[in-house]
Amino acid sequence: STFSGNDTFVIGLFTLNIFPYINASILMQLLISLFPNLSKLQKEGGAEGRRTINKLTRLITLGWALIQSFSISFYLKKTISFRTCFKYIFFQILGAISSASILSIIGKNLIISPSKGESIFLIIASEFFFTFLMMFVILVVAIYPKTKGNNYYGLGIGLTVSLGIYLVGNISGAVFNPSVFIGPSFIDYLNGGNTINNIYLYIFSTVSGSLFAVLIYNQFLEKS
């Protein structure tokens, strides 16, 4: 089993379905203890307050599940260990929310949203393409056996992200990763904002872009 240290890794409904919700619930309780407005909402908000808390918990669950799914995929490809998978999941979620929280505390809310003057198609296409490109570059320079262990993978990934920010940052907000949007939008929601309403744009485009990159890599590079 995973916990006994051998190579067997059992993935069941409990791992893929319940764990994200349990972890999200724990994180939500931590946030309630840190944010007075959130604590007040839970204690005095009545039925509406409970619905809001449940909605936020489900949002965190979604982000956790997405990152967990990608991490487990890398684990099954034997590119990272189970322990690294867990750390990656935890710190992606915690880092995104913590960074946005710190900015909020010092009075500088991080607002990530698409341009209001652009079409939904262009926004989704921008996020899809550069998420695909970023994931494909990661697979080629960091995972592909013929280039694995090189000294330029960080430069390659960094330049790809920088290019995406430069070209489509003023169109889509340049997210390219679900947690990049989930963290700031969650804190913005706690502060009364509504950027969370754009979550469907970013979840669809980033997840589909990543999956397409993996499909292309498996089809044309891994087999070679």
TORVEXVO-336973 format. One line per 5 residues: number of its first residue (from 1); their letters; for each residue x, y, z of N, C-alpha, C. Coordinates in nm, 2 decimals. Example, Ala and Ser with C-alpha at 12.3 -4.5 7.8 and 13.67 -1.06 7.14 Angstrom:
2
1> as> 1.32,-0.57,0.78,1.23,-0.45,0.78,1.32,-0.33,0.78 | 1.28,-0.22,0.71,1.37,-0.11,0.71,1.29,0.00,0.79
//
This chain:
224
1> stfsg> 0.08,-0.12,0.00,0.00,0.00,0.00,0.09,0.13,0.00 | 0.02,0.24,-0.01,0.10,0.37,-0.01,0.17,0.39,0.12 | 0.10,0.35,0.23,0.16,0.38,0.36,0.26,0.28,0.40 | 0.27,0.17,0.34,0.37,0.07,0.38,0.50,0.08,0.31 | 0.50,0.17,0.20,0.63,0.20,0.14,0.66,0.13,0.02
6> ndtfv> 0.57,0.03,-0.03,0.61,-0.04,-0.15,0.55,0.04,-0.27 | 0.55,-0.03,-0.39,0.51,0.04,-0.51,0.36,0.03,-0.54 | 0.28,-0.03,-0.45,0.14,-0.04,-0.48,0.06,0.09,-0.43 | -0.02,0.14,-0.52,-0.09,0.26,-0.49,-0.24,0.24,-0.53 | -0.32,0.23,-0.42,-0.46,0.20,-0.44,-0.54,0.33,-0.45
11> iglft> -0.61,0.36,-0.56,-0.69,0.48,-0.58,-0.83,0.43,-0.58 | -0.91,0.48,-0.49,-1.05,0.44,-0.49,-1.14,0.57,-0.48 | -1.27,0.55,-0.46,-1.36,0.66,-0.46,-1.33,0.75,-0.34 | -1.29,0.69,-0.23,-1.26,0.76,-0.11,-1.14,0.86,-0.13 | -1.04,0.81,-0.20,-0.92,0.90,-0.22,-0.96,1.01,-0.32
16> lnifp> -1.03,0.98,-0.42,-1.06,1.08,-0.53,-1.17,1.17,-0.50 | -1.26,1.13,-0.41,-1.39,1.20,-0.39,-1.39,1.26,-0.25 | -1.37,1.19,-0.15,-1.39,1.23,-0.01,-1.28,1.32,0.04 | -1.15,1.28,0.01,-1.04,1.35,0.06,-1.04,1.50,0.03 | -1.07,1.54,-0.10,-1.07,1.68,-0.13,-1.17,1.76,-0.04
21> yinas> -1.29,1.70,-0.02,-1.39,1.77,0.07,-1.34,1.78,0.21 | -1.28,1.67,0.26,-1.23,1.67,0.40,-1.13,1.78,0.42 | -1.03,1.78,0.33,-0.92,1.88,0.34,-0.98,2.02,0.32 | -1.08,2.04,0.23,-1.14,2.17,0.21,-1.21,2.22,0.33 | -1.28,2.12,0.40,-1.35,2.16,0.52,-1.26,2.20,0.63
26> ilmql> -1.14,2.13,0.64,-1.04,2.17,0.74,-0.99,2.31,0.71 | -0.96,2.34,0.59,-0.90,2.47,0.55,-1.01,2.58,0.57 | -1.14,2.54,0.54,-1.24,2.64,0.56,-1.25,2.68,0.71 | -1.24,2.58,0.80,-1.25,2.61,0.94,-1.13,2.70,0.98 | -1.01,2.68,0.92,-0.90,2.77,0.95,-0.93,2.91,0.91
31> lislf> -0.99,2.92,0.79,-1.02,3.06,0.74,-1.12,3.13,0.82 | -1.22,3.05,0.87,-1.32,3.11,0.96,-1.26,3.17,1.09 | -1.16,3.10,1.14,-1.09,3.15,1.26,-1.00,3.27,1.23 | -0.96,3.29,1.11,-0.87,3.40,1.07,-0.95,3.52,1.03 | -1.07,3.50,0.97,-1.14,3.62,0.92,-1.26,3.64,1.00
36> pnlsk> -1.27,3.76,1.07,-1.38,3.79,1.16,-1.51,3.79,1.09 | -1.51,3.85,0.96,-1.64,3.86,0.89,-1.69,3.72,0.85 | -1.60,3.63,0.83,-1.64,3.49,0.79,-1.69,3.42,0.92 | -1.63,3.45,1.03,-1.68,3.39,1.16,-1.82,3.44,1.19 | -1.84,3.57,1.17,-1.97,3.63,1.20,-2.07,3.58,1.11
41> lqkeg> -2.04,3.55,0.98,-2.13,3.50,0.89,-2.18,3.36,0.93 | -2.08,3.28,0.98,-2.12,3.14,1.03,-2.21,3.15,1.15 | -2.18,3.24,1.24,-2.25,3.24,1.37,-2.38,3.31,1.36 | -2.39,3.42,1.28,-2.51,3.50,1.28,-2.58,3.51,1.15 | -2.53,3.44,1.05,-2.59,3.45,0.92,-2.71,3.37,0.89
46> gaegr> -2.74,3.28,0.99,-2.85,3.19,0.97,-2.84,3.09,0.85 | -2.95,3.06,0.79,-2.95,2.97,0.68,-2.87,3.02,0.56 | -2.88,3.15,0.53,-2.81,3.21,0.42,-2.66,3.21,0.45 | -2.62,3.23,0.57,-2.48,3.22,0.60,-2.42,3.08,0.59 | -2.50,2.98,0.63,-2.46,2.84,0.61,-2.45,2.80,0.46
51> rtink> -2.54,2.86,0.38,-2.53,2.83,0.24,-2.40,2.89,0.18 | -2.37,3.01,0.22,-2.25,3.07,0.17,-2.12,3.00,0.22 | -2.12,2.95,0.34,-2.01,2.87,0.39,-2.00,2.74,0.31 | -2.11,2.68,0.28,-2.11,2.55,0.20,-2.06,2.58,0.06 | -2.10,2.69,0.00,-2.06,2.73,-0.13,-1.91,2.75,-0.14
56> ltrli> -1.85,2.82,-0.04,-1.71,2.84,-0.04,-1.63,2.71,-0.02 | -1.69,2.62,0.07,-1.62,2.49,0.09,-1.62,2.41,-0.04 | -1.73,2.41,-0.11,-1.73,2.34,-0.24,-1.63,2.40,-0.34 | -1.61,2.53,-0.34,-1.52,2.59,-0.42,-1.38,2.54,-0.39 | -1.34,2.54,-0.27,-1.21,2.49,-0.23,-1.20,2.35,-0.26
61> tlgwa> -1.30,2.27,-0.25,-1.30,2.13,-0.28,-1.27,2.11,-0.43 | -1.33,2.19,-0.51,-1.31,2.19,-0.66,-1.16,2.21,-0.69 | -1.11,2.32,-0.63,-0.97,2.34,-0.66,-0.87,2.23,-0.61 | -0.90,2.18,-0.49,-0.82,2.08,-0.44,-0.83,1.95,-0.52 | -0.95,1.92,-0.57,-0.97,1.80,-0.65,-0.90,1.81,-0.78
66> liqsf> -0.90,1.93,-0.84,-0.83,1.95,-0.97,-0.68,1.93,-0.96 | -0.62,1.99,-0.86,-0.48,1.98,-0.84,-0.44,1.84,-0.80 | -0.53,1.77,-0.72,-0.50,1.63,-0.68,-0.50,1.54,-0.80 | -0.60,1.57,-0.89,-0.61,1.48,-1.01,-0.48,1.49,-1.09 | -0.43,1.61,-1.11,-0.31,1.62,-1.19,-0.19,1.56,-1.12
71> sisfy> -0.18,1.58,-0.99,-0.07,1.53,-0.91,-0.07,1.38,-0.91 | -0.19,1.31,-0.90,-0.19,1.17,-0.90,-0.15,1.12,-1.04 | -0.19,1.19,-1.14,-0.15,1.15,-1.28,0.00,1.15,-1.29 | 0.07,1.25,-1.24,0.21,1.25,-1.24,0.27,1.14,-1.16 | 0.21,1.11,-1.05,0.26,1.00,-0.96,0.25,0.87,-1.04
76> lkkti> 0.14,0.84,-1.10,0.12,0.72,-1.18,0.22,0.71,-1.29 | 0.26,0.82,-1.34,0.36,0.82,-1.45,0.50,0.80,-1.39 | 0.51,0.79,-1.26,0.63,0.77,-1.18,0.73,0.89,-1.20 | 0.68,1.01,-1.22,0.76,1.12,-1.22,0.78,1.19,-1.09 | 0.68,1.17,-1.00,0.70,1.23,-0.86,0.64,1.12,-0.76
81> sfrtc> 0.68,1.13,-0.64,0.64,1.04,-0.54,0.51,1.08,-0.48 | 0.44,0.99,-0.41,0.31,1.02,-0.34,0.33,1.13,-0.24 | 0.44,1.13,-0.17,0.46,1.24,-0.07,0.47,1.37,-0.14 | 0.54,1.38,-0.25,0.55,1.50,-0.33,0.42,1.54,-0.38 | 0.34,1.44,-0.43,0.20,1.47,-0.47,0.12,1.55,-0.36
86> fkyif> 0.13,1.50,-0.24,0.05,1.55,-0.13,0.10,1.70,-0.10 | 0.23,1.71,-0.10,0.29,1.84,-0.07,0.25,1.94,-0.18 | 0.25,1.90,-0.31,0.21,1.98,-0.42,0.07,2.03,-0.41 | -0.02,1.93,-0.38,-0.16,1.97,-0.36,-0.18,2.07,-0.25 | -0.12,2.04,-0.13,-0.14,2.12,-0.01,-0.09,2.26,-0.03
91> fqilg> 0.03,2.27,-0.08,0.09,2.41,-0.09,0.04,2.49,-0.21 | -0.01,2.42,-0.31,-0.07,2.50,-0.42,-0.20,2.57,-0.37 | -0.28,2.49,-0.30,-0.40,2.55,-0.24,-0.37,2.66,-0.13 | -0.29,2.62,-0.04,-0.25,2.70,0.07,-0.18,2.83,0.03 | -0.09,2.81,-0.07,-0.01,2.92,-0.12,-0.10,3.03,-0.19
96> aissa> -0.19,2.98,-0.27,-0.28,3.07,-0.34,-0.36,3.15,-0.25 | -0.42,3.09,-0.15,-0.51,3.16,-0.06,-0.43,3.24,0.04 | -0.32,3.19,0.08,-0.24,3.27,0.18,-0.18,3.40,0.11 | -0.14,3.39,-0.01,-0.08,3.51,-0.08,-0.19,3.61,-0.10 | -0.31,3.57,-0.14,-0.42,3.66,-0.16,-0.47,3.72,-0.02
101> silsi> -0.46,3.64,0.08,-0.50,3.69,0.22,-0.40,3.79,0.27 | -0.27,3.78,0.25,-0.17,3.87,0.29,-0.19,4.01,0.22 | -0.22,4.00,0.09,-0.24,4.12,0.01,-0.37,4.19,0.06 | -0.47,4.11,0.10,-0.60,4.17,0.14,-0.57,4.24,0.28 | -0.49,4.17,0.37,-0.47,4.23,0.50,-0.40,4.37,0.49
106> igknl> -0.31,4.38,0.40,-0.23,4.51,0.38,-0.31,4.61,0.29 | -0.43,4.57,0.25,-0.51,4.66,0.18,-0.50,4.66,0.03 | -0.44,4.56,-0.03,-0.42,4.55,-0.17,-0.47,4.42,-0.22 | -0.60,4.42,-0.25,-0.67,4.30,-0.30,-0.62,4.27,-0.44 | -0.59,4.14,-0.46,-0.55,4.09,-0.59,-0.67,4.05,-0.67
111> iisps> -0.70,4.12,-0.77,-0.82,4.10,-0.85,-0.78,4.04,-0.99 | -0.82,3.92,-1.01,-0.79,3.85,-1.14,-0.92,3.83,-1.22 | -0.93,3.90,-1.33,-1.06,3.89,-1.41,-1.03,3.92,-1.55 | -1.10,3.87,-1.64,-1.08,3.90,-1.79,-1.13,4.04,-1.82 | -1.08,4.08,-1.94,-1.12,4.22,-1.98,-1.27,4.22,-2.02
116> kgesi> -1.33,4.32,-1.97,-1.48,4.33,-2.00,-1.51,4.36,-2.14 | -1.41,4.41,-2.22,-1.44,4.44,-2.36,-1.41,4.32,-2.45 | -1.36,4.21,-2.40,-1.33,4.10,-2.49,-1.44,3.99,-2.49 | -1.44,3.91,-2.60,-1.54,3.81,-2.61,-1.51,3.69,-2.52 | -1.61,3.61,-2.48,-1.58,3.49,-2.40,-1.49,3.40,-2.48
121> fliia> -1.52,3.38,-2.61,-1.44,3.29,-2.69,-1.29,3.33,-2.68 | -1.26,3.46,-2.70,-1.12,3.50,-2.70,-1.05,3.48,-2.56 | -1.13,3.50,-2.46,-1.08,3.48,-2.32,-1.05,3.33,-2.30 | -1.14,3.24,-2.33,-1.12,3.10,-2.32,-1.01,3.05,-2.41 | -1.00,3.10,-2.53,-0.90,3.06,-2.62,-0.76,3.10,-2.57
126> sefff> -0.75,3.22,-2.52,-0.62,3.27,-2.47,-0.57,3.18,-2.35 | -0.66,3.15,-2.26,-0.63,3.07,-2.14,-0.60,2.92,-2.19 | -0.68,2.87,-2.28,-0.66,2.74,-2.33,-0.52,2.72,-2.39 | -0.49,2.81,-2.49,-0.36,2.80,-2.56,-0.24,2.81,-2.47 | -0.24,2.91,-2.39,-0.12,2.93,-2.31,-0.11,2.83,-2.19
131> tflmm> -0.22,2.78,-2.15,-0.21,2.66,-2.05,-0.16,2.54,-2.12 | -0.21,2.52,-2.24,-0.16,2.41,-2.32,-0.01,2.42,-2.34 | 0.03,2.54,-2.39,0.17,2.57,-2.42,0.26,2.55,-2.29 | 0.22,2.60,-2.18,0.29,2.59,-2.06,0.31,2.45,-2.01 | 0.20,2.37,-2.01,0.20,2.23,-1.97,0.29,2.15,-2.07
136> fvilv> 0.28,2.18,-2.20,0.36,2.10,-2.30,0.51,2.13,-2.28 | 0.54,2.26,-2.25,0.68,2.29,-2.23,0.73,2.22,-2.11 | 0.65,2.22,-2.00,0.69,2.15,-1.88,0.72,2.00,-1.91 | 0.63,1.94,-1.98,0.64,1.79,-2.02,0.77,1.77,-2.10 | 0.80,1.86,-2.19,0.91,1.84,-2.29,1.04,1.87,-2.22
141> vaiyp> 1.05,1.98,-2.14,1.18,2.01,-2.08,1.21,1.95,-1.94 | 1.10,1.90,-1.87,1.12,1.85,-1.74,1.09,1.70,-1.73 | 1.01,1.65,-1.82,0.96,1.51,-1.81,1.02,1.42,-1.92 | 1.03,1.47,-2.04,1.07,1.39,-2.15,1.21,1.33,-2.13 | 1.23,1.20,-2.14,1.36,1.14,-2.11,1.48,1.19,-2.18
146> ktkgn> 1.46,1.24,-2.31,1.57,1.29,-2.38,1.62,1.43,-2.33 | 1.54,1.50,-2.26,1.58,1.63,-2.21,1.58,1.64,-2.06 | 1.53,1.53,-1.99,1.52,1.53,-1.85,1.66,1.55,-1.79 | 1.67,1.63,-1.68,1.79,1.66,-1.61,1.87,1.78,-1.67 | 1.81,1.85,-1.77,1.88,1.96,-1.83,1.89,2.08,-1.73
151> nyygl> 1.96,2.18,-1.77,1.98,2.30,-1.68,1.90,2.42,-1.73 | 1.81,2.40,-1.83,1.74,2.52,-1.88,1.59,2.50,-1.87 | 1.54,2.40,-1.79,1.40,2.38,-1.79,1.33,2.50,-1.72 | 1.39,2.55,-1.61,1.33,2.67,-1.54,1.32,2.79,-1.63 | 1.43,2.81,-1.71,1.42,2.92,-1.81,1.31,2.90,-1.91
156> giglt> 1.30,2.78,-1.96,1.20,2.75,-2.06,1.06,2.77,-2.01 | 1.03,2.72,-1.89,0.90,2.74,-1.83,0.87,2.89,-1.80 | 0.97,2.95,-1.74,0.96,3.10,-1.71,0.93,3.18,-1.83 | 1.00,3.16,-1.94,0.98,3.24,-2.06,0.84,3.21,-2.12 | 0.79,3.09,-2.11,0.66,3.06,-2.16,0.55,3.13,-2.08
161> vslgi> 0.56,3.13,-1.95,0.47,3.20,-1.87,0.48,3.35,-1.89 | 0.60,3.40,-1.90,0.61,3.55,-1.93,0.56,3.59,-2.06 | 0.57,3.50,-2.16,0.52,3.53,-2.29,0.37,3.53,-2.29 | 0.31,3.44,-2.21,0.16,3.44,-2.20,0.11,3.56,-2.13 | 0.18,3.60,-2.02,0.14,3.72,-1.95,0.14,3.84,-2.04
166> ylvgn> 0.25,3.85,-2.12,0.27,3.97,-2.21,0.16,3.98,-2.32 | 0.13,3.86,-2.37,0.04,3.86,-2.49,-0.11,3.86,-2.45 | -0.15,3.79,-2.35,-0.29,3.78,-2.32,-0.33,3.82,-2.18 | -0.23,3.88,-2.10,-0.26,3.93,-1.97,-0.37,4.03,-1.96 | -0.38,4.12,-2.06,-0.48,4.22,-2.07,-0.61,4.17,-2.13
171> isgav> -0.61,4.04,-2.17,-0.73,3.98,-2.23,-0.80,3.89,-2.13 | -0.72,3.80,-2.08,-0.78,3.69,-1.99,-0.74,3.71,-1.84 | -0.63,3.78,-1.82,-0.58,3.79,-1.68,-0.46,3.69,-1.66 | -0.43,3.61,-1.76,-0.31,3.52,-1.76,-0.31,3.43,-1.64 | -0.41,3.34,-1.62,-0.41,3.25,-1.51,-0.33,3.13,-1.53
176> fnpsv> -0.36,3.05,-1.63,-0.29,2.93,-1.67,-0.28,2.82,-1.56 | -0.35,2.83,-1.45,-0.35,2.74,-1.34,-0.47,2.76,-1.26 | -0.55,2.66,-1.23,-0.68,2.69,-1.15,-0.65,2.75,-1.02 | -0.55,2.72,-0.95,-0.52,2.77,-0.81,-0.49,2.92,-0.82 | -0.43,2.96,-0.93,-0.40,3.11,-0.94,-0.52,3.19,-0.94
181> figps> -0.63,3.14,-0.99,-0.76,3.21,-0.99,-0.84,3.19,-0.86 | -0.84,3.06,-0.82,-0.92,3.02,-0.70,-0.88,3.10,-0.58 | -0.75,3.11,-0.55,-0.70,3.18,-0.43,-0.75,3.32,-0.42 | -0.71,3.41,-0.52,-0.75,3.55,-0.51,-0.91,3.57,-0.52 | -0.97,3.48,-0.60,-1.12,3.50,-0.62,-1.19,3.46,-0.49
186> fidyl> -1.14,3.37,-0.42,-1.19,3.33,-0.29,-1.19,3.44,-0.19 | -1.07,3.50,-0.18,-1.05,3.61,-0.08,-1.13,3.73,-0.13 | -1.14,3.76,-0.26,-1.22,3.86,-0.31,-1.37,3.84,-0.27 | -1.41,3.72,-0.28,-1.55,3.69,-0.24,-1.58,3.72,-0.09 | -1.48,3.68,-0.01,-1.49,3.71,0.13,-1.50,3.86,0.16
191> nggnt> -1.44,3.94,0.07,-1.44,4.09,0.08,-1.56,4.15,0.01 | -1.65,4.07,-0.04,-1.77,4.12,-0.11,-1.76,4.14,-0.26 | -1.65,4.09,-0.32,-1.63,4.10,-0.46,-1.71,3.99,-0.54 | -1.71,3.99,-0.67,-1.78,3.90,-0.75,-1.69,3.83,-0.86 | -1.56,3.84,-0.85,-1.48,3.78,-0.96,-1.49,3.63,-0.96
196> inniy> -1.54,3.57,-0.85,-1.56,3.43,-0.85,-1.66,3.38,-0.95 | -1.74,3.48,-1.00,-1.84,3.44,-1.11,-1.78,3.40,-1.24 | -1.65,3.43,-1.25,-1.58,3.39,-1.38,-1.51,3.26,-1.37 | -1.54,3.18,-1.26,-1.46,3.06,-1.24,-1.48,2.96,-1.35 | -1.60,2.96,-1.41,-1.63,2.86,-1.52,-1.53,2.88,-1.64
201> lyifs> -1.50,3.01,-1.66,-1.41,3.04,-1.77,-1.27,2.98,-1.75 | -1.22,2.99,-1.63,-1.08,2.95,-1.60,-1.07,2.80,-1.58 | -1.17,2.74,-1.51,-1.17,2.60,-1.49,-1.17,2.52,-1.62 | -1.26,2.56,-1.71,-1.28,2.49,-1.83,-1.15,2.51,-1.92 | -1.10,2.63,-1.93,-0.99,2.66,-2.03,-0.86,2.60,-1.98
206> tvsgs> -0.83,2.61,-1.85,-0.70,2.56,-1.80,-0.70,2.41,-1.79 | -0.81,2.35,-1.75,-0.81,2.20,-1.74,-0.81,2.14,-1.88 | -0.89,2.19,-1.97,-0.89,2.13,-2.10,-0.75,2.16,-2.17 | -0.69,2.27,-2.15,-0.56,2.30,-2.21,-0.46,2.21,-2.16 | -0.46,2.18,-2.03,-0.36,2.09,-1.97,-0.38,1.94,-2.02
211> lfavl> -0.51,1.90,-2.03,-0.53,1.77,-2.08,-0.49,1.75,-2.22 | -0.51,1.85,-2.30,-0.48,1.85,-2.44,-0.32,1.84,-2.46 | -0.25,1.91,-2.37,-0.10,1.90,-2.38,-0.06,1.76,-2.34 | -0.12,1.70,-2.24,-0.08,1.56,-2.20,-0.11,1.47,-2.32 | -0.23,1.49,-2.38,-0.27,1.40,-2.49,-0.17,1.41,-2.61
216> iynqf> -0.13,1.53,-2.64,-0.03,1.55,-2.75,0.11,1.49,-2.72 | 0.15,1.51,-2.59,0.28,1.45,-2.55,0.27,1.30,-2.55 | 0.17,1.24,-2.50,0.16,1.09,-2.50,0.15,1.04,-2.64 | 0.09,1.11,-2.73,0.07,1.06,-2.87,0.19,1.07,-2.95 | 0.27,1.18,-2.94,0.38,1.20,-3.03,0.52,1.20,-2.97
221> leks> 0.53,1.22,-2.84,0.67,1.22,-2.78,0.70,1.10,-2.70 | 0.60,1.06,-2.61,0.63,0.95,-2.52,0.65,0.82,-2.59 | 0.57,0.80,-2.70,0.59,0.67,-2.78,0.72,0.66,-2.85 | 0.78,0.78,-2.88,0.91,0.78,-2.94,1.03,0.76,-2.85
//
